[in-house]
Amino acid sequence: MPASKQAVTVSYFYDVTRNSYRIISVDGAKVIINSTITPNMTFTKTSQKFGQWADSRANTVFGLGFSSEQQLTKFAEKFQEVKEAAKIAKDKTQEKIETSSDHSQASSVNGTDDEKASHTGPANTHLKSENDKLKIALTQSAANVKKWEIELQTLRESNARLTTALQESAASVEQWKRQFSICRDENDRLRNKIDELEEQCSEINREKEKNTQLKRRIEDLEAELREKETELKDLRKQSEIIPQLMSECEYVSEKLEAAERDNQNLEDKVRSLKTDIEESKYRQRHLKVELKSFLEVLDGKIDDLHDFRRGLSKLGTDN
């Protein structure tokens, strides 16, 4: 069962008073993990991003999920280091306990021998001091035992709650899996329905385009029909004035025939005038030839006259 719905900080804690190491994680005011590390604990990687360990004292299996495999590896390496440190601390604590026990026994034997030998003041003072220290240590030990019993009871209750929560979480996970499967099936069905609707929308869009084209074609045909109706009205109006046009055409035809006759007469006159012009040109050419001959004769006569005048002038001079 997930102990927290969000990412929380997990820390390694060294308890100076108990000379022990703990893994602690707190979500607000709620203690999620409080596990004492012992030398016989083992951290197991169950997946690339999840690991767990068993706490026999708390009768609980703790599990952690990480955002990456590197963080999981780093936590596992630190777990191994802390486990070794816990082993060393346990050995030192055991040595201290054994040393203290041997010292107490030696003090008791020496004290008895001293009492048999002599009842001096310094020996009694030393024994009282050792006895007081032992009483204080015993009192502290009893207090620590009581404190540990309370904490152990608290941890047991916490572990019981965690176990219950884990069971509820497992049930919730199964329920979530079923809901997820149902949602996935529903999602697939909705996707198929969406694909069908998109296909139907595509067909509707194609039909709309066809309807738009048909509307445009109808509008074009209606426009052509209106133009044809306008032409028909014009033709009807023109048909009404056809008789008048026919009469005018006949009148124009008569005029045209008269004009053709006049044109024929004019053409005859033009041909006659052309003939007269040709004859006149011929006579002019003949007159030009005769005039030229006349001018030549006249020039000859004028030359003779000049010669005659010169002759007369000579005769007058000789006389």
Steps between C-alpha positions, in 0.01 A plus 500: 500500500650840413586685823512835318330635184790736429880491502650523851852524641661182640795556738756292688508599873761415766356472853781605736323389819437150367808482277281378211411595143148558369321568170242773558247665267234751605209635293388815685409381851468136391792260555517276193822305566681445834721193457806411711781357286654176625801313358284211378272721285512470119384757245356332187443659161168366373504709179700773332338771715373316810672339799397359839633367830352304791502635856462197730467717811208692352372189320464714185631502145582852384516592131619810317441614144750727328479728197810346340720190523801717601319619814409140588864391461621792712251415779602131493869590530425734793289226661797262485732763653259572785448127561877456541512801733213350705692175527809685625289702747338178628840339553627805688191506720543131577866557593405789731236286672744213553773737627258666743382161628858379557590823679196470732586143593863591566394793717268277704773238565763757584261673739430177687869425534567852622225474763656175622844655505413842643210748521674809375311815397628547137391150397147557628484833318612341175242222535223748572599700195497191280169390653345842430621487141350155459170614652491799265581275204232253616245778535584637156489148359157442656379832365639418157339157512167654585549758225595227256196296603275802435670566168480129414128503576463813287693338217289186529182706479648695209600176329151361557352811341752473215414133453131584486571785267715267286215250477257778414749629245528155342121484476494853362769406247291207380196727480704761316624233260142394428392863461802564278411201283140621478615855419743369239225297333269801518778718358550258210127495436485880508796524266328267255183707536701819438655345188153406376369851574800656324431279197134604510608865529725454199209355303276786616764752392524332160121511469505867599758571231285316245193696614697823474607412146142407411374831644754689292399303191133572569578871545692501170210325326252744651714789378514346152124446512445865590725605212307271261170642627633853439609402148159342440326821610725697265420262218131531573528878491694475177237265352240767563687749278580246226204610274615859524853390426372299202321802357805712559710230340276499191520877481875482535509229233308724259734784580790266447368389162450863395847579624633202304327627186638848558835345566476307173417823315786674672732217409389534134562872517838437663593259222387757242699769674800270516469446124474875444802550724698247305404667174586840646835367616562359156412833339721680748790272418434557126480875556822488701672324211361749247589789733849368535535472124360848469741632756786336321390656170450829682846477650634439148311795371622716784854393429451585131356829604798574718728404213301724272527787747871454532523498118302820484716654762814415300351640188412821677851526640661443160294771346 
